[in-house]
């Protein structure tokens, strides 16, 4: 049997096993308990996919492949070991951008080889899929970089940037992308013309990515990160059609579909449509309440006073938010929960779908502190229990616990499902100040008669609470 025949038998088998492992890996990543093994399965599937692709290609220059693997592997190790949990959303945004860029570069490389080296233009089918890969990949790259800068607070601290006439400009850019794609695939009759068309397509897609994400504020970043993840998958699937790789099509379609489903879940959790999110400007409506409004009835407490209340509490719910991640206080929260449980208190964690800066941010954060999965409750499951809860400890959360979402029709977040912590007997909010969340609006929870603010760094306050409770 010839080497070609062997490849013809082995490569499809490798692709089948790899695709199967991707499916099982994705399924296991849907649960906290099995997420780690699911990630390992997906990584193994990707290794098989790369090996199968190299085997199918036959003669390749392994020097560049090995160099790329070493550089990429080192970058991955550094990111996994040195990036703090607070920077995880930014890293995910960058990964989405890199995925989109890789897909666009694959499509461009195929075009370059055909137009420049072989002197032939792309076939109509390849032109369509190649153009899609370039456009979506470019939008993903540029949009992810803007999302990264917003999450880092480098662009107006994550607030929307509303450029005049942005919708008209975006419409013109979309028309430009269609024109460039048509020129690239069906009009250009020379390598030079095709090159100019491809460059125009790349330029338009990058500009479109920037202008699409600029007007979206930090409050919508979980949706944006999820949507960009979906974009990267669609770009990869399109690139799979360009190179004729069925596994890349399968993997890209899975990522695109999973990201789109998650985006839908995020939008439902905020009671907003995807179109409303993409139009941007959330929290900037005229007449909307601003976060710097003066609070009239805010009570403050110290760790000692809070510990005395916790001493008699039979049920406690901890609500984590981005402030928990910033202070790296997840281990302190787990230690306090363990201490209360040893005293006979029932402790649970309430997780809002859009808490933090990326989908599942709080789940990942608490999993790092080995919080049992059984103690994590989603919003719909925990909300009916707040009326019967003695104490709620809100750690760094803001917009997701704001009663204005259910009580104030003029509020920008009105209609957004929230954690009904205001229904509990006592609420302690651990926060550095009364500053607003990413929505930029006043939180009426802070003025409730059953709410007391504990000002300070979340980790420091929780450690003091632990000492006070232990001393009781």
C-alpha positions in Angstrom: 0.0 0.0 0.0 1.4 3.4 -1.0 2.0 6.3 1.4 -0.8 8.2 -0.4 -3.2 5.3 0.2 -2.3 5.1 3.9 -2.9 8.8 4.3 -6.3 8.4 2.6 -7.3 5.9 5.2 -5.6 7.3 8.3 -6.4 11.0 7.9 -10.3 10.6 7.8 -10.0 8.4 10.9 -8.0 11.0 12.7 -10.5 13.7 11.7 -13.4 11.5 13.0 -11.8 10.9 16.3 -10.8 14.6 16.7 -14.4 15.8 15.9 -15.8 13.3 18.4 -13.5 14.5 21.1 -14.4 18.1 20.3 -18.1 17.3 20.9 -17.4 15.4 24.1 -15.0 18.1 25.4 -17.6 20.8 24.7 -20.3 18.8 26.5 -18.1 18.3 29.6 -17.1 22.0 29.7 -20.8 22.8 30.3 -20.5 21.7 33.9 -18.0 23.0 36.5 -17.3 19.5 37.8 -16.2 18.2 34.4 -14.9 21.4 32.8 -11.3 20.6 33.4 -11.4 17.2 31.8 -13.5 18.7 29.0 -10.8 21.2 28.3 -8.2 18.4 28.2 -10.3 16.5 25.7 -10.7 19.5 23.5 -6.9 20.2 23.7 -6.2 16.6 22.7 -8.7 16.9 19.8 -6.9 20.0 18.6 -3.6 18.1 18.7 -5.1 15.3 16.6 -6.5 17.9 14.2 -3.1 19.5 13.7 -1.4 16.1 13.2 -4.1 15.0 10.8 -3.8 18.2 8.8 0.0 17.9 8.5 -0.3 14.3 7.5 -2.8 15.2 4.8 -0.6 17.9 3.4 2.3 15.5 3.0 5.5 17.4 2.4 5.7 20.4 4.6 8.5 22.6 6.0 8.5 21.5 9.7 11.0 24.2 10.7 8.4 26.9 10.6 5.8 24.6 12.1 8.1 23.7 15.0 9.1 27.4 15.5 5.4 28.4 15.6 4.6 25.6 18.0 7.4 26.6 20.4 6.5 30.4 20.3 2.8 29.7 20.7 3.4 27.1 23.4 5.6 29.5 25.4 3.0 32.3 25.0 0.3 29.9 26.2 2.3 28.8 29.3 3.1 32.4 30.2 -0.6 33.4 29.8 -1.8 30.4 31.8 0.6 30.9 34.7 1.1 34.7 35.0 -2.2 36.3 33.9 -4.3 37.2 36.9 -7.9 36.2 37.2 -8.9 39.9 37.0 -7.3 39.9 33.5 -9.0 36.7 32.3 -11.7 38.6 30.3 -9.0 40.6 28.5 -7.1 37.4 27.7 -10.3 35.8 26.4 -10.9 38.9 24.2 -7.4 38.6 22.8 -7.8 34.9 22.1 -10.9 35.6 20.2 -9.0 38.3 18.2 -6.1 35.9 17.5 -8.6 33.2 16.3 -10.2 35.7 13.8 -6.8 36.9 12.6 -5.6 33.3 12.0 -8.7 32.5 9.9 -8.2 35.7 7.9 -4.5 34.9 7.3 -5.3 31.4 6.2 -7.7 32.7 3.5 -5.2 35.4 2.5 -2.4 32.8 2.2 -4.5 30.7 -0.1 -5.4 33.7 -2.2 -1.7 34.8 -2.3 -0.5 31.4 -3.5 -3.1 31.3 -6.2 -2.9 34.8 -7.4 0.8 35.5 -7.1 2.6 32.2 -7.3 0.3 30.4 -9.7 -1.2 33.4 -11.5 -4.8 32.3 -11.1 -7.7 34.0 -9.3 -10.0 32.3 -6.8 -12.9 30.2 -7.9 -16.3 31.8 -7.2 -17.1 29.5 -4.3 -13.6 30.0 -2.7 -14.0 33.8 -3.3 -17.2 33.9 -1.3 -15.9 31.8 1.6 -12.5 33.5 1.5 -14.1 36.9 1.6 -16.3 35.9 4.5 -13.2 34.6 6.4 -11.3 37.8 5.8 -14.2 40.1 6.7 -15.3 38.2 9.8 -11.8 37.5 10.9 -10.8 41.2 10.5 -13.9 42.4 12.4 -13.1 39.9 15.1 -9.5 41.0 15.4 -10.2 44.7 15.5 -13.3 44.4 17.7 -11.5 42.2 20.2 -8.6 44.6 20.5 -11.1 47.4 21.2 -12.9 45.2 23.7 -9.5 44.4 25.3 -8.7 48.2 25.7 -12.2 48.8 27.1 -11.8 46.0 29.7 -8.4 47.4 30.6 -10.0 50.8 31.1 -7.8 52.4 28.5 -10.7 53.8 26.5 -12.8 56.1 28.7 -12.9 53.5 31.4 -15.0 51.2 29.3 -17.8 53.8 28.6 -19.5 54.0 25.2 -17.8 56.2 22.6 -20.6 57.5 20.4 -19.2 58.9 17.2 -21.5 61.2 15.2 -23.0 59.5 12.2 -21.6 56.2 13.2 -24.5 54.2 11.8 -24.1 55.9 8.4 -20.4 55.2 8.4 -20.9 51.6 9.4 -23.4 51.2 6.6 -20.9 52.6 4.1 -18.2 50.2 5.4 -20.5 47.2 5.0 -21.2 48.4 1.5 -17.5 48.8 0.9 -16.9 45.3 2.2 -19.5 43.8 -0.2 -17.9 45.8 -3.1 -14.4 44.7 -2.2 -15.5 41.1 -1.9 -17.2 41.3 -5.3 -14.1 42.9 -6.9 -11.9 40.3 -5.2 -13.9 37.3 -6.3 -15.6 38.1 -9.5 -14.2 41.2 -11.2 -10.4 41.4 -10.7 -8.7 39.8 -13.7 -5.1 40.0 -12.6 -2.9 39.3 -9.6 -2.4 43.0 -9.0 -6.1 43.8 -9.1 -6.9 40.9 -6.8 -4.2 42.1 -4.4 -5.7 45.6 -4.2 -9.1 44.1 -3.7 -7.9 41.9 -0.8 -6.1 44.8 0.8 -9.3 46.9 0.6 -11.3 44.1 2.1 -8.8 43.8 5.0 -8.8 47.5 5.6 -12.6 47.8 5.6 -13.1 44.8 7.9 -10.6 46.2 10.5 -12.3 49.6 10.4 -15.7 48.0 10.8 -14.5 46.0 13.8 -13.3 49.1 15.5 -16.5 51.1 14.9 -18.8 48.3 15.8 -17.3 47.9 19.3 -16.5 51.5 20.2 -20.1 52.5 21.0 -20.6 49.4 23.2 -20.1 50.1 26.9 -18.5 48.0 29.6 -21.8 46.8 30.9 -22.3 44.9 27.7 -18.8 43.4 27.6 -20.0 39.8 28.5 -22.2 39.9 25.4 -19.5 41.4 23.2 -16.9 38.8 24.3 -19.4 36.0 23.6 -20.3 37.4 20.2 -16.7 37.9 19.2 -16.1 34.3 20.2 -18.9 33.3 17.8 -17.4 35.4 15.1 -14.1 33.7 15.4 -15.8 30.3 15.0 -17.7 31.4 11.9 -14.4 32.8 10.4 -12.7 29.5 11.1 -15.5 27.6 9.4 -15.3 29.8 6.3 -11.5 29.2 6.3 -12.2 25.5 6.4 -14.2 25.8 3.2 -11.3 27.7 1.6 -8.7 25.1 2.4 -11.1 22.1 2.0 -10.5 20.9 5.6 -13.7 19.3 7.0 -12.5 19.3 10.6 -11.9 23.0 10.5 -15.4 23.5 9.3 -16.8 21.3 12.1 -14.7 22.9 14.8 -15.5 26.4 13.6 -19.2 25.7 13.3 -19.2 24.4 16.9 -17.5 27.4 18.2 -19.8 29.7 16.2 -22.9 28.0 17.4 -21.9 27.8 21.0 -20.9 31.4 21.0 -24.2 32.5 19.5 -26.2 30.4 22.0 -24.2 31.9 24.9 -24.8 35.4 23.4 -28.5 34.8 23.4 -28.4 33.7 27.0 -26.5 36.8 27.9 -29.0 39.0 26.1 -32.0 37.3 27.8 -30.2 37.8 31.2 -30.1 41.6 30.6 -33.6 41.7 28.9 -32.0 43.3 25.9 -31.9 42.4 22.2 -28.7 41.8 20.4 -29.5 44.6 18.0 -29.9 47.0 21.0 -26.5 45.8 22.4 -24.7 46.3 19.0 -26.2 49.8 18.6 -24.3 50.8 21.7 -24.7 53.7 24.1 -26.1 51.7 27.0 -26.3 53.9 30.1 -25.9 57.1 28.1 -29.5 57.9 27.5 -30.6 61.5 28.0 -32.4 61.9 31.3 -31.1 58.7 32.7 -30.0 58.7 36.3 -26.3 59.1 36.7 -24.0 57.3 39.1 -22.8 60.5 40.7 -26.3 61.4 42.1 -26.2 62.1 45.8 -27.4 59.3 48.0 -29.8 60.3 50.8 -30.1 57.4 53.1 -27.1 55.1 53.3 -26.0 53.3 56.4 -22.5 52.0 57.0 -21.3 49.1 59.2 -18.0 47.6 60.2 -16.9 44.0 60.2 -17.6 43.7 63.9 -21.2 44.7 63.5 -21.6 42.5 60.5 -20.1 39.5 62.4 -22.7 40.0 65.2 -25.5 39.7 62.6 -23.9 36.7 61.0 -23.6 35.0 64.4 -27.4 34.4 64.5 -28.0 33.9 60.8 -29.3 30.5 59.8 -29.0 31.2 56.0 -26.4 33.3 54.2 -26.1 34.0 50.4 -22.8 35.4 49.0 -23.2 37.4 45.7 -19.8 37.7 43.9 -19.1 40.5 41.5 -16.2 42.0 39.6 -15.0 43.6 42.9 -14.3 40.1 44.2 -12.1 39.4 41.2 -10.3 42.7 41.4 -9.4 42.1 45.1 -8.6 38.4 44.5 -11.0 37.7 47.4 -12.4 34.4 46.2 -10.3 32.4 48.7 -11.3 34.7 51.6 -15.0 34.3 50.6 -14.6 30.5 50.6 -12.9 30.7 54.0 -15.7 32.8 55.5 -18.3 30.4 54.1 -16.5 27.4 55.6 -16.4 29.1 59.0 -20.1 29.9 58.9 -20.9 26.3 57.8 -19.0 24.9 60.7 -21.2 27.0 62.9 -24.3 25.5 61.4 -25.2 28.2 58.9 -26.4 27.3 55.4 -24.2 29.1 52.9 -24.9 29.4 49.1 -23.5 31.5 46.3 -25.8 33.4 43.9 -24.5 33.7 40.3 -25.9 36.2 37.9 -25.3 35.3 34.2 -23.6 38.6 33.4 -21.7 39.2 36.6 -18.1 40.1 35.9 -16.6 40.9 32.6 -17.1 37.7 30.6 -19.6 34.8 30.5 -19.0 32.5 33.4 -16.5 34.8 35.1 -17.8 34.2 38.6 -18.0 30.5 38.1 -14.4 30.3 37.1 -13.4 32.6 39.9 -15.1 30.5 42.6 -13.9 27.2 41.0 -10.4 28.5 41.5 -11.1 28.7 45.2 -12.5 25.1 45.2 -16.0 26.2 46.0 -18.3 23.1 45.7 -20.4 23.2 42.6 -23.5 22.3 44.6 -23.2 25.6 46.5 -23.5 27.7 43.2 -27.0 28.7 42.3 -28.1 30.5 39.1 -30.3 33.5 39.3 -33.6 31.8 38.5 -32.9 29.1 41.1 -31.9 31.4 44.0 -34.3 34.3 43.5 -37.3 32.7 45.2 -35.2 32.0 48.3 -34.1 35.6 49.1 -37.3 36.3 50.9 -36.3 33.6 53.4 -32.6 34.4 53.6 -31.3 36.0 56.8 -28.1 37.7 55.4 -26.9 38.4 51.9 -23.3 39.5 51.4 -22.8 41.3 48.1 -19.1 41.4 47.3 -18.3 43.9 44.5 -21.5 43.4 42.5 -23.5 46.4 41.5 -25.8 46.5 38.4 -26.9 42.9 38.8 -28.4 43.7 42.3 -29.9 47.1 41.5 -33.6 47.1 42.4 -34.1 50.0 39.9 -34.3 47.2 37.2 -37.6 46.1 38.6 -39.0 49.3 40.2 -38.0 52.3 38.1 -39.4 52.4 34.5 -37.1 55.4 33.7 -33.9 53.5 34.5 -31.8 52.3 31.6 -31.7 48.8 33.1 -35.4 48.6 33.7 -36.6 45.1 32.8 -33.2 43.5 33.3 -33.5 40.4 35.5 -31.5 40.9 38.7 -30.7 39.0 41.9 -33.5 40.0 44.3 -31.1 40.5 47.2 -33.2 43.4 48.5 -35.8 41.0 49.6 -33.5 39.4 52.2 -33.7 40.3 55.9 -30.3 42.0 56.0 -27.9 42.9 53.1 -24.3 43.8 53.5 -22.6 45.4 50.5 -18.8 45.2 50.5 -17.6 48.0 48.2 -14.8 50.6 48.1 -17.2 53.5 47.6 -20.7 54.4 46.3 -19.3 54.7 42.7 -21.6 53.3 40.0 -21.1 50.1 38.1 -20.5 49.8 34.4 -24.0 50.9 33.6 -23.1 54.2 35.1 -26.3 54.6 37.2 -27.3 54.9 40.8 -27.9 51.7 42.8 -31.0 52.1 44.9 -30.1 49.0 46.9 -27.6 51.2 48.8 -30.5 53.3 50.3 -32.6 50.4 51.4 -33.4 50.2 55.1 -32.2 46.6 55.3 -28.9 47.4 53.5 -25.6 48.3 55.2 -22.4 49.3 53.3 -19.0 47.9 54.4 -16.5 50.1 52.7 -13.1 48.8 51.8 -11.1 46.3 49.7 -13.2 43.1 49.4 -10.3 40.8 50.5 -9.4 42.9 53.5 -13.0 43.2 54.6 -13.7 39.5 54.3 -10.5 38.7 56.2 -11.6 41.0 59.0 -15.1 39.4 59.0 -13.4 36.0 59.3 -11.5 37.2 62.4 -14.6 38.7 64.0 -16.7 35.7 63.4 -14.0 33.3 64.6 -13.7 35.4 67.8 -17.5 35.1 68.6 
